């Protein structure tokens, strides 16, 4: 499988399932500004509360292939293996489909991800060992602590600013390389001084 990062803004996502796993997948996608719809005959109180709070659609009945017709991403997360299997077989081969209990029946796997501002690091074993994936994710969580959040935002702001400066490309590359110095991650004061210096170049 090829890892991709996909912009889900305004995209339609349909989740078959109304329980714990469906809720967990939705929470992973929450914040992506997608349009999420849940379809299930039984929907947990936790999921109902979450969907109402976030403005997501709830359809309380058995899911059918028609529910996924216009979906950008389909997630099959019922608690019945046969239901997930039947839905997976009924969907168009060109659709993005995640089958939570049998990854090989779909073409999308949710990686374990670490997010620190704009920085995202994702890891998966492609279903070979979820325990390995969790272990590596925990290690990445420890390695990339919260200091990376402000630092990655700083890098993005500086890059946008440097690109607009009327200076030679070689100087822009030099400035961008300087930003990778560890002190800018560890010290907010150093970031502020560097930002002031960049502004003086305008």
Buried (B, 14 or more C-beta within 10 A) or exposed (E): EEEEEEEBEEBBBBBBBBBEBBBEBBEBBBEBEBBBBBBBEEBBEEBBEBBEEEEBEBBEEEBEEEBBEEBBBBBBBBBEEEBBBBBBEEBEEEBBBBBBBEBEBBBBBBBBBBBBBBBEBBBBBEEEEEEEBEBBBEEBEEEBEEEBBBBBBBBEBBEEBBEEBEEEEEEBEEBBEEBEEEEBBEBEEBBEEBBEEBEEEE
